[in-house]
């Protein structure tokens, strides 16, 4: 892959930035293993990388960033690892996400938060409420999230409307479905980034990424920074987006 550079810096066109970037943050465990550290150290480093990337994305003028923090499948991991991730989440909801508020960042959470511990649910409510008037950018954290589960929950709600007579089956459109997704009212991601060399969707935003551009990098998530974000955006800006046309 080639990048246009000027004095070793990648040139990103500020007039053609994606409005919404979605990120599959992969490689925390491998980052820790390479350093003979416990996996929880990798998750901590990954959380610090998230802070860096959000800060840089905001500086660049990105309006929305959605990150895959904990999937519905991640419950299959060891109890110790899940507990460590949840403790880290508690810490960041209390500490680091408060710094986002000072930087005019709005926080939203997608996924089935009812499956999380009650104290985490309460912390989420607080951070979402405290940040709802922020205008700088919006960070969407996917917690206990799965694309299939999101569609299932949305379809159930639509079915309830049909059963109650509030909605006719013939009235169901793409716009109807979008209105019942966790991301209702949010523009679809133009760019999806996945780190650590994996090239899978992994049940992430299945509806929303129908026309997204994909950028895969071997960089492990804890090492992902400003230059890596610029490379991804430069790649996006050099794609020809036809949306099925010519």
DRENDOKOL-402502 format. One record per atom (N, C-alpha, C): x, y, z; atom name. Coordinates in Angstrom, 2 decimals. Layout:
<volos>
X  Y  Z  at
X  Y  Z  CA
...
</volos>
This chain:
<volos>
X  Y  Z  at
0.85  -1.19  0.00  N
0.00  0.00  0.00  CA
0.89  1.24  0.00  C
0.57  2.24  -0.81  N
1.39  3.42  -0.93  CA
0.66  4.63  -0.36  C
1.40  5.50  0.30  N
0.83  6.69  0.91  CA
1.59  7.91  0.41  C
0.87  8.90  -0.03  N
1.48  10.15  -0.45  CA
2.02  10.87  0.77  C
3.28  11.25  0.72  N
3.89  11.87  1.89  CA
4.51  13.22  1.55  C
4.62  14.03  2.57  N
5.32  15.30  2.45  CA
6.14  15.45  3.72  C
7.47  15.43  3.56  N
8.37  15.47  4.72  CA
8.03  14.35  5.70  C
7.82  13.12  5.13  N
7.52  11.92  5.91  CA
6.17  11.96  6.61  C
5.31  12.92  6.28  N
3.98  12.99  6.88  CA
2.94  12.63  5.83  C
1.96  11.84  6.21  N
0.88  11.48  5.30  CA
-0.05  12.67  5.14  C
-0.43  12.96  3.90  N
-1.30  14.10  3.62  CA
-2.75  13.64  3.62  C
-3.52  14.11  4.59  N
-4.95  13.82  4.67  CA
-5.71  15.07  4.26  C
-6.66  14.91  3.34  N
-7.46  16.03  2.87  CA
-8.56  16.33  3.89  C
-8.48  17.46  4.60  N
-9.47  17.76  5.65  CA
-10.87  18.01  5.10  C
-10.98  18.23  3.79  N
-12.30  18.48  3.19  CA
-13.03  17.19  2.83  C
-12.34  16.04  2.93  N
-12.96  14.76  2.54  CA
-12.83  13.72  3.65  C
-13.00  14.15  4.87  N
-12.92  13.23  6.00  CA
-14.19  12.39  6.10  C
-14.08  11.14  6.51  N
-15.30  10.38  6.81  CA
-15.99  11.00  8.02  C
-17.31  11.04  7.99  N
-18.05  11.55  9.15  CA
-18.02  10.57  10.30  C
-17.95  9.28  9.96  N
-18.08  8.22  10.97  CA
-17.06  7.13  10.70  C
-16.24  6.84  11.70  N
-15.26  5.76  11.64  CA
-15.63  4.71  12.68  C
-15.68  3.45  12.28  N
-15.91  2.35  13.21  CA
-14.62  1.55  13.35  C
-14.32  1.11  14.56  N
-13.04  0.45  14.82  CA
-13.25  -0.86  15.57  C
-12.69  -1.93  15.01  N
-12.61  -3.21  15.72  CA
-11.23  -3.25  16.36  C
-11.20  -3.02  17.67  N
-9.94  -2.88  18.40  CA
-9.42  -4.27  18.76  C
-8.53  -4.79  17.94  N
-8.09  -6.18  18.08  CA
-6.58  -6.24  18.37  C
-6.19  -7.18  19.20  N
-4.76  -7.42  19.42  CA
-4.26  -7.14  20.82  C
-5.15  -6.83  21.74  N
-4.70  -6.54  23.11  CA
-3.98  -7.74  23.73  C
-4.56  -8.93  23.56  N
-3.96  -10.13  24.15  CA
-2.61  -10.44  23.54  C
-2.50  -10.32  22.22  N
-1.22  -10.61  21.56  CA
-0.16  -9.58  21.94  C
-0.59  -8.33  22.11  N
0.33  -7.28  22.55  CA
0.92  -7.65  23.90  C
0.06  -8.12  24.82  N
0.53  -8.50  26.15  CA
1.43  -9.73  26.09  C
1.03  -10.73  25.28  N
1.81  -11.96  25.18  CA
3.21  -11.69  24.66  C
3.35  -10.77  23.70  N
4.66  -10.43  23.15  CA
5.58  -9.86  24.20  C
5.00  -9.30  25.26  N
5.77  -8.67  26.33  CA
5.77  -9.49  27.61  C
5.26  -10.73  27.50  N
5.17  -11.63  28.66  CA
4.40  -10.99  29.80  C
3.33  -10.29  29.46  N
2.47  -9.63  30.43  CA
1.12  -10.33  30.49  C
0.38  -10.19  31.58  N
-0.97  -10.76  31.63  CA
-1.89  -10.07  30.64  C
-2.94  -10.76  30.20  N
-3.85  -10.21  29.20  CA
-4.49  -8.90  29.68  C
-4.73  -8.78  30.98  N
-5.35  -7.55  31.48  CA
-4.46  -6.33  31.23  C
-3.14  -6.55  31.16  N
-2.24  -5.44  30.83  CA
-2.45  -4.99  29.39  C
-2.75  -5.95  28.53  N
-3.04  -5.61  27.13  CA
-4.33  -4.81  27.02  C
-5.33  -5.18  27.80  N
-6.60  -4.45  27.76  CA
-6.42  -3.03  28.30  C
-5.58  -2.89  29.31  N
-5.31  -1.54  29.85  CA
-4.62  -0.68  28.80  C
-3.63  -1.27  28.12  N
-2.93  -0.53  27.06  CA
-3.89  -0.21  25.92  C
-4.83  -1.11  25.65  N
-5.82  -0.87  24.61  CA
-6.74  0.29  24.96  C
-7.11  0.39  26.23  N
-7.96  1.50  26.68  CA
-7.22  2.83  26.54  C
-5.93  2.80  26.81  N
-5.12  4.02  26.64  CA
-5.02  4.40  25.16  C
-4.94  3.39  24.29  N
-4.92  3.67  22.85  CA
-6.23  4.29  22.40  C
-7.33  3.85  22.98  N
-8.63  4.44  22.65  CA
-8.64  5.94  22.97  C
-8.11  6.30  24.11  N
-8.04  7.72  24.47  CA
-7.25  8.50  23.43  C
-6.11  7.95  23.02  N
-5.27  8.64  22.03  CA
-6.01  8.83  20.72  C
-6.65  7.76  20.26  N
-7.31  7.80  18.95  CA
-8.51  8.74  18.97  C
-9.29  8.72  20.04  N
-10.42  9.64  20.14  CA
-9.93  11.09  20.13  C
-8.87  11.35  20.86  N
-8.31  12.71  20.90  CA
-7.88  13.17  19.51  C
-7.17  12.30  18.79  N
-6.69  12.65  17.45  CA
-7.85  12.78  16.47  C
-8.83  11.89  16.55  N
-9.97  11.96  15.64  CA
-10.73  13.26  15.83  C
-10.88  13.68  17.07  N
-11.57  14.94  17.35  CA
-10.80  16.13  16.78  C
-9.50  16.11  16.94  N
-8.66  17.19  16.40  CA
-8.81  17.28  14.87  C
-8.95  16.13  14.23  N
-9.05  16.10  12.78  CA
-10.43  16.54  12.28  C
-11.43  16.44  13.14  N
-12.77  16.84  12.75  CA
-13.72  15.69  12.45  C
-13.37  14.47  12.89  N
-14.27  13.33  12.73  CA
-15.47  13.53  13.65  C
-16.66  13.29  13.14  N
-17.87  13.54  13.93  CA
-18.29  12.37  14.81  C
-18.08  11.14  14.32  N
-18.49  9.95  15.07  CA
-17.39  8.89  15.03  C
-17.15  8.26  16.17  N
-16.26  7.11  16.26  CA
-17.00  6.03  17.05  C
-17.13  4.84  16.45  N
-17.74  3.72  17.14  CA
-16.69  2.65  17.35  C
-16.54  2.18  18.59  N
-15.51  1.18  18.89  CA
-16.15  -0.07  19.49  C
-15.63  -1.21  19.06  N
-16.12  -2.52  19.50  CA
-15.36  -2.87  20.78  C
-15.96  -2.59  21.93  N
-15.26  -2.75  23.21  CA
-15.47  -4.13  23.83  C
-16.72  -4.65  23.74  N
-17.01  -5.96  24.34  CA
-18.19  -6.56  23.59  C
-17.96  -7.71  22.96  N
-19.00  -8.31  22.13  CA
-19.82  -9.32  22.92  C
-20.95  -9.71  22.34  N
-21.78  -10.74  22.96  CA
-21.03  -12.07  23.04  C
-20.04  -12.26  22.17  N
-19.26  -13.49  22.16  CA
-18.12  -13.46  23.19  C
-17.75  -12.26  23.66  N
-16.62  -12.16  24.59  CA
-16.90  -12.79  25.95  C
-18.17  -13.07  26.25  N
-18.50  -13.75  27.50  CA
-17.90  -15.16  27.53  C
-17.50  -15.69  26.37  N
-16.93  -17.03  26.30  CA
-15.49  -17.06  26.83  C
-14.90  -15.90  27.04  N
-13.54  -15.86  27.55  CA
-13.51  -16.29  29.02  C
-12.32  -16.48  29.56  N
-12.21  -16.95  30.95  CA
-12.86  -15.95  31.90  C
-13.35  -16.46  33.02  N
-13.98  -15.58  34.02  CA
-13.03  -14.50  34.50  C
-11.76  -14.85  34.64  N
-10.77  -13.87  35.11  CA
-10.60  -12.73  34.10  C
-10.56  -13.10  32.81  N
-10.36  -12.07  31.79  CA
-11.59  -11.17  31.69  C
-12.78  -11.77  31.72  N
-14.01  -10.97  31.66  CA
-14.08  -10.03  32.86  C
-13.75  -10.53  34.05  N
-13.77  -9.71  35.25  CA
-12.78  -8.55  35.14  C
-11.60  -8.82  34.57  N
-10.59  -7.78  34.42  CA
-11.08  -6.69  33.45  C
-11.74  -7.12  32.36  N
-12.27  -6.15  31.40  CA
-13.35  -5.29  32.05  C
-14.22  -5.90  32.82  N
-15.30  -5.15  33.47  CA
-14.75  -4.18  34.52  C
-13.72  -4.60  35.25  N
-13.11  -3.69  36.23  CA
-12.45  -2.51  35.52  C
-11.83  -2.79  34.37  N
-11.21  -1.72  33.60  CA
-12.28  -0.76  33.07  C
-13.40  -1.31  32.63  N
-14.50  -0.48  32.17  CA
-15.01  0.43  33.28  C
-15.15  -0.13  34.48  N
-15.57  0.68  35.63  CA
-14.62  1.85  35.85  C
-13.33  1.56  35.76  N
-12.32  2.60  35.97  CA
-12.45  3.70  34.92  C
-12.60  3.30  33.67  N
-12.64  4.30  32.61  CA
-13.94  5.08  32.59  C
-15.03  4.46  33.01  N
-16.29  5.21  33.11  CA
-16.18  6.29  34.18  C
-15.44  6.00  35.25  N
-15.30  6.96  36.34  CA
-14.22  8.00  36.07  C
-13.19  7.59  35.36  N
-12.01  8.44  35.23  CA
-11.81  8.99  33.81  C
-11.39  8.12  32.91  N
-10.98  8.58  31.58  CA
-12.12  9.19  30.79  C
-13.32  8.61  30.85  N
-14.43  9.16  30.09  CA
-14.82  10.54  30.59  C
-14.49  10.84  31.85  N
-14.74  12.19  32.36  CA
-13.86  13.21  31.65  C
-12.67  12.79  31.25  N
-11.80  13.69  30.49  CA
-12.38  13.98  29.11  C
-13.06  13.00  28.54  N
-13.73  13.23  27.26  CA
-14.78  14.34  27.41  C
-15.48  14.35  28.53  N
-16.50  15.37  28.75  CA
-15.89  16.77  28.71  C
-14.74  16.92  29.30  N
-14.06  18.22  29.32  CA
-13.65  18.64  27.91  C
-13.48  17.65  27.02  N
-13.08  17.94  25.64  CA
-14.29  18.03  24.71  C
-15.48  18.20  25.29  N
-16.71  18.39  24.50  CA
-17.05  17.16  23.67  C
-16.83  15.97  24.25  N
-17.14  14.71  23.59  CA
-18.42  14.13  24.17  C
-19.33  13.74  23.30  N
-20.57  13.09  23.71  CA
-20.37  11.59  23.71  C
-20.86  10.93  24.74  N
-20.70  9.49  24.87  CA
-22.04  8.80  24.69  C
-22.06  7.74  23.89  N
-23.23  6.89  23.75  CA
-22.78  5.44  23.82  C
-23.69  4.55  24.20  N
-23.38  3.12  24.30  CA
-24.38  2.36  23.46  C
-23.89  1.43  22.65  N
-24.78  0.55  21.88  CA
-24.57  -0.87  22.38  C
-25.61  -1.69  22.26  N
-25.55  -3.05  22.74  CA
-26.59  -3.27  23.83  C
-26.68  -4.48  24.31  N
-27.65  -4.84  25.34  CA
-27.03  -4.63  26.71  C
-27.09  -3.40  27.21  N
-26.44  -3.07  28.48  CA
-27.12  -3.76  29.66  C
-28.34  -4.28  29.47  N
-29.02  -4.97  30.55  CA
-28.28  -6.24  30.97  C
-27.38  -6.71  30.12  N
-26.59  -7.89  30.44  CA
-25.36  -7.59  31.26  C
-25.09  -6.31  31.53  N
-23.93  -5.91  32.32  CA
-24.31  -5.77  33.79  C
-23.32  -5.75  34.67  N
-23.57  -5.57  36.10  CA
-24.31  -4.26  36.34  C
-25.14  -4.24  37.37  N
-26.00  -3.09  37.65  CA
-25.19  -1.82  37.86  C
-24.06  -1.91  38.56  N
-23.27  -0.70  38.82  CA
-22.71  -0.12  37.52  C
-22.37  -0.99  36.56  N
-21.88  -0.50  35.27  CA
-23.02  0.14  34.49  C
-24.20  -0.46  34.55  N
-25.37  0.14  33.89  CA
-25.63  1.55  34.43  C
-25.50  1.71  35.74  N
-25.73  3.02  36.35  CA
-24.67  4.02  35.91  C
-23.42  3.59  35.85  N
-22.34  4.47  35.40  CA
-22.56  4.90  33.95  C
-23.04  3.97  33.13  N
-23.33  4.30  31.73  CA
-24.41  5.36  31.65  C
-25.47  5.21  32.42  N
-26.55  6.20  32.42  CA
-26.03  7.58  32.78  C
-25.15  7.63  33.77  N
-24.60  8.91  34.22  CA
-23.77  9.57  33.12  C
-22.86  8.80  32.52  N
-21.96  9.37  31.51  CA
-22.74  9.80  30.27  C
-23.75  9.02  29.89  N
-24.58  9.39  28.73  CA
-25.37  10.66  29.02  C
-25.92  10.75  30.21  N
-26.70  11.93  30.59  CA
-25.82  13.17  30.68  C
-24.66  13.03  31.32  N
-23.78  14.18  31.50  CA
-23.21  14.71  30.19  C
-23.13  13.84  29.18  N
-22.49  14.25  27.93  CA
-23.49  14.58  26.82  C
-24.79  14.47  27.07  N
-25.77  14.54  25.99  CA
-25.80  15.88  25.27  C
-25.34  16.95  25.90  N
-25.36  18.27  25.26  CA
-24.03  18.61  24.59  C
-23.06  17.72  24.67  N
-21.75  17.99  24.07  CA
-21.87  18.00  22.54  C
-21.08  18.87  21.92  N
-21.20  19.08  20.47  CA
-19.93  18.74  19.69  C
-18.81  18.47  20.38  N
-17.54  18.30  19.68  CA
-17.49  17.09  18.77  C
-17.78  15.93  19.29  N
-17.86  14.70  18.51  CA
-18.60  13.69  19.38  C
-18.99  12.55  18.79  N
-19.69  11.51  19.55  CA
-18.89  10.22  19.47  C
-18.66  9.62  20.63  N
-18.01  8.32  20.72  CA
-19.06  7.30  21.13  C
-19.22  6.27  20.31  N
-20.19  5.21  20.56  CA
-19.42  3.98  21.01  C
-19.67  3.51  22.23  N
-18.99  2.35  22.78  CA
-19.90  1.14  22.65  C
-19.46  0.13  21.92  N
-20.25  -1.10  21.76  CA
-19.93  -2.05  22.90  C
-20.91  -2.24  23.81  N
-20.74  -3.07  25.00  CA
-21.82  -4.16  25.02  C
-21.39  -5.39  25.24  N
-22.32  -6.53  25.12  CA
-23.10  -6.38  23.82  C
-22.34  -6.12  22.76  N
-22.92  -5.84  21.45  CA
-22.62  -6.96  20.46  C
-23.61  -7.30  19.65  N
-23.44  -8.19  18.52  CA
-24.38  -7.72  17.43  C
-23.91  -7.71  16.19  N
-24.75  -7.25  15.09  CA
-26.02  -8.07  14.93  C
-25.92  -9.38  15.07  N
-27.10  -10.23  14.94  CA
-28.06  -9.98  16.10  C
-27.51  -9.81  17.30  N
-28.36  -9.54  18.46  CA
-29.07  -8.20  18.31  C
-28.37  -7.21  17.77  N
-28.98  -5.90  17.54  CA
-30.16  -6.03  16.57  C
-29.96  -6.77  15.48  N
-31.04  -6.97  14.51  CA
-32.20  -7.74  15.14  C
-31.88  -8.76  15.94  N
-32.93  -9.54  16.60  CA
-33.78  -8.64  17.51  C
-33.10  -7.82  18.31  N
-33.83  -6.94  19.23  CA
-34.67  -5.92  18.46  C
-34.12  -5.38  17.37  N
-34.86  -4.42  16.57  CA
-36.08  -5.05  15.90  C
-35.91  -6.27  15.36  N
-37.02  -6.96  14.70  CA
-38.11  -7.31  15.71  C
-37.73  -7.68  16.91  N
-38.72  -7.96  17.95  CA
-39.59  -6.74  18.23  C
-38.95  -5.57  18.31  N
-39.70  -4.34  18.57  CA
-40.65  -4.02  17.42  C
-40.19  -4.23  16.19  N
-41.05  -4.00  15.03  CA
-42.22  -4.98  15.06  C
-41.93  -6.25  15.39  N
-42.99  -7.27  15.44  CA
-44.04  -6.91  16.48  C
-43.61  -6.36  17.60  N
-44.56  -5.94  18.64  CA
-45.47  -4.83  18.13  C
-44.91  -3.91  17.33  N
-45.71  -2.83  16.74  CA
-46.74  -3.39  15.76  C
-46.33  -4.40  14.99  N
-47.25  -5.02  14.03  CA
-48.36  -5.75  14.78  C
-47.98  -6.50  15.81  N
-48.96  -7.26  16.59  CA
-49.98  -6.35  17.27  C
-49.54  -5.17  17.69  N
-50.44  -4.24  18.38  CA
-51.28  -3.43  17.41  C
-50.99  -3.54  16.10  N
-51.74  -2.79  15.10  CA
-51.21  -1.40  14.85  C
-50.09  -1.03  15.52  N
-49.52  0.30  15.33  CA
-48.75  0.42  14.02  C
-48.43  -0.72  13.42  N
-47.63  -0.72  12.20  CA
-48.09  -1.88  11.32  C
-48.20  -1.61  10.02  N
-48.54  -2.66  9.06  CA
-47.26  -3.28  8.52  C
-47.29  -4.58  8.26  N
-46.11  -5.24  7.71  CA
-45.69  -4.62  6.39  C
-46.66  -4.11  5.62  N
-46.35  -3.49  4.34  CA
-45.65  -2.15  4.50  C
-45.72  -1.58  5.68  N
-45.08  -0.28  5.95  CA
-43.62  -0.42  6.36  C
-43.16  -1.65  6.56  N
-41.78  -1.85  7.01  CA
-40.81  -1.58  5.86  C
-39.95  -0.61  6.05  N
-38.97  -0.22  5.04  CA
-37.57  -0.28  5.67  C
-36.57  0.03  4.88  N
-35.21  0.11  5.43  CA
-35.15  1.17  6.52  C
-35.85  2.27  6.30  N
-35.86  3.35  7.29  CA
-36.52  2.88  8.59  C
-37.55  2.03  8.47  N
-38.21  1.49  9.66  CA
-37.21  0.66  10.46  C
-36.49  -0.22  9.79  N
-35.52  -1.07  10.48  CA
-34.44  -0.23  11.14  C
-33.90  0.76  10.42  N
-32.85  1.61  10.96  CA
-33.31  2.34  12.22  C
-34.59  2.69  12.27  N
-35.11  3.42  13.43  CA
-35.14  2.57  14.69  C
-35.06  1.24  14.53  N
-35.11  0.35  15.69  CA
-33.76  -0.29  16.00  C
-32.71  0.20  15.35  N
-31.37  -0.26  15.67  CA
-30.77  0.60  16.78  C
-29.71  0.10  17.41  N
-29.05  0.85  18.48  CA
-28.48  2.17  17.96  C
-28.18  2.22  16.66  N
-27.54  3.40  16.05  CA
-28.54  4.34  15.39  C
-29.80  4.23  15.74  N
-30.83  5.09  15.12  CA
-30.42  6.55  15.17  C
-30.50  7.22  14.01  N
-30.17  8.63  13.93  CA
-28.70  8.93  13.71  C
-27.88  7.89  13.66  N
-26.43  8.06  13.48  CA
-26.07  7.68  12.04  C
-25.26  8.50  11.34  N
-24.88  8.13  9.97  CA
-24.07  6.84  9.95  C
-24.25  6.03  8.91  N
-23.49  4.78  8.80  CA
-21.99  5.08  8.68  C
-21.15  4.18  9.18  N
-19.70  4.39  9.05  CA
-19.26  4.35  7.60  C
-18.48  5.32  7.19  N
-17.88  5.26  5.85  CA
-16.61  4.41  5.86  C
-15.98  4.32  7.03  N
-14.70  3.61  7.15  CA
-14.72  2.70  8.37  C
-14.33  1.43  8.15  N
-14.17  0.48  9.25  CA
-12.69  0.10  9.33  C
-12.12  0.23  10.50  N
-10.71  -0.11  10.74  CA
-10.66  -1.35  11.61  C
-9.85  -2.34  11.21  N
-9.59  -3.48  12.11  CA
-8.09  -3.66  12.25  C
-7.63  -3.76  13.47  N
-6.21  -3.90  13.76  CA
-5.81  -5.36  13.94  C
-4.52  -5.59  14.04  N
-3.87  -6.87  14.40  CA
-3.80  -7.89  13.27  C
-4.12  -7.49  12.06  N
-3.97  -8.39  10.91  CA
-5.16  -9.28  10.62  C
-6.18  -9.25  11.47  N
-7.38  -10.04  11.21  CA
-8.25  -9.33  10.17  C
-8.94  -10.10  9.33  N
-9.76  -9.52  8.27  CA
-11.16  -10.13  8.30  C
-11.84  -9.91  9.42  N
-13.20  -10.40  9.61  CA
-14.07  -9.26  10.15  C
-15.38  -9.39  9.94  N
-16.34  -8.41  10.47  CA
-16.64  -8.72  11.94  C
-16.65  -10.00  12.28  N
-16.87  -10.45  13.66  CA
-18.16  -9.91  14.27  C
-19.24  -9.94  13.48  N
-20.57  -9.63  14.01  CA
-20.69  -8.16  14.45  C
-20.02  -7.28  13.74  N
-19.98  -5.86  14.11  CA
-20.76  -5.02  13.11  C
-21.79  -4.34  13.56  N
-22.54  -3.37  12.74  CA
-22.94  -3.97  11.39  C
-23.55  -5.14  11.41  N
-23.83  -5.87  10.18  CA
-24.70  -5.08  9.21  C
-25.67  -4.36  9.71  N
-26.54  -3.56  8.84  CA
-25.83  -2.29  8.37  C
-25.15  -1.65  9.28  N
-24.63  -0.30  9.05  CA
-23.43  -0.25  8.11  C
-22.69  -1.35  7.97  N
-21.45  -1.29  7.19  CA
-21.63  -1.83  5.77  C
-22.86  -1.84  5.28  N
-23.14  -2.37  3.94  CA
-22.29  -1.72  2.85  C
-21.99  -0.43  2.98  N
-21.21  0.27  1.97  CA
-19.96  0.92  2.55  C
-19.50  0.43  3.68  N
-18.28  0.98  4.29  CA
-17.04  0.52  3.54  C
-15.99  1.34  3.61  N
-14.67  0.93  3.16  CA
-13.97  0.26  4.35  C
-13.16  -0.78  4.06  N
-12.48  -1.53  5.12  CA
-10.97  -1.30  5.04  C
-10.39  -1.01  6.19  N
-8.94  -0.84  6.28  CA
-8.41  -1.82  7.32  C
-7.57  -2.75  6.87  N
-6.99  -3.75  7.77  CA
-5.50  -3.44  7.95  C
-5.03  -3.53  9.17  N
-3.63  -3.26  9.46  CA
-3.09  -4.31  10.42  C
-1.79  -4.62  10.29  N
-1.15  -5.58  11.18  CA
-0.84  -4.97  12.55  C
-0.94  -3.67  12.68  N
-0.63  -3.01  13.96  CA
-1.58  -3.51  15.04  C
-1.03  -3.91  16.18  N
-1.86  -4.32  17.31  CA
-2.50  -3.09  17.93  C
-3.74  -3.24  18.39  N
-4.49  -2.07  18.84  CA
-3.75  -1.20  19.86  C
-3.09  -1.76  20.88  N
-2.41  -0.88  21.84  CA
-1.33  0.00  21.23  C
-0.81  -0.40  20.04  N
0.22  0.39  19.36  CA
-0.35  1.37  18.34  C
-1.67  1.33  18.13  N
-2.31  2.16  17.12  CA
-2.33  3.62  17.59  C
-1.89  4.52  16.71  N
-1.82  5.93  17.09  CA
-2.16  6.87  15.96  C
-1.70  8.09  16.07  N
-2.04  9.16  15.12  CA
-1.67  8.79  13.69  C
-0.43  8.33  13.47  N
0.01  8.01  12.12  CA
-0.81  6.89  11.51  C
-1.17  5.91  12.33  N
-1.97  4.80  11.84  CA
-3.37  5.26  11.45  C
-3.93  6.17  12.24  N
-5.24  6.74  11.91  CA
-5.17  7.53  10.61  C
-4.10  8.29  10.42  N
-3.93  9.06  9.19  CA
-3.80  8.13  7.99  C
-3.09  7.03  8.14  N
-2.96  6.07  7.04  CA
-4.32  5.51  6.64  C
-5.12  5.18  7.65  N
-6.45  4.61  7.37  CA
-7.32  5.61  6.64  C
-7.28  6.86  7.06  N
-8.11  7.89  6.42  CA
-7.60  8.21  5.03  C
-6.29  8.21  4.86  N
-5.73  8.45  3.52  CA
-6.16  7.34  2.57  C
-6.13  6.10  3.06  N
-6.60  4.96  2.27  CA
-8.06  5.18  1.86  C
-8.89  5.57  2.81  N
-10.31  5.81  2.53  CA
-10.47  6.90  1.47  C
-9.68  7.96  1.58  N
-9.82  9.08  0.65  CA
-9.38  8.73  -0.77  C
-8.66  7.65  -0.92  N
-8.23  7.23  -2.24  CA
-9.03  6.06  -2.80  C
-10.13  5.75  -2.14  N
-11.05  4.75  -2.66  CA
-12.11  5.42  -3.52  C
-12.55  4.71  -4.57  N
-13.63  5.20  -5.40  CA
-14.94  4.58  -4.90  C
-15.79  5.39  -4.30  N
-17.00  4.88  -3.66  CA
-18.18  5.03  -4.63  C
-18.69  3.88  -5.16  N
-19.72  3.90  -6.20  CA
-21.10  3.46  -5.68  C
-21.14  2.83  -4.52  N
-22.41  2.38  -3.94  CA
-23.24  1.54  -4.92  C
-22.56  0.67  -5.65  N
-23.23  -0.22  -6.58  CA
-23.40  0.34  -7.97  C
-23.09  1.61  -8.17  N
-23.21  2.22  -9.49  CA
-21.88  2.27  -10.20  C
-21.83  3.07  -11.25  N
-20.57  3.21  -12.02  CA
-20.13  4.66  -12.04  C
</volos>
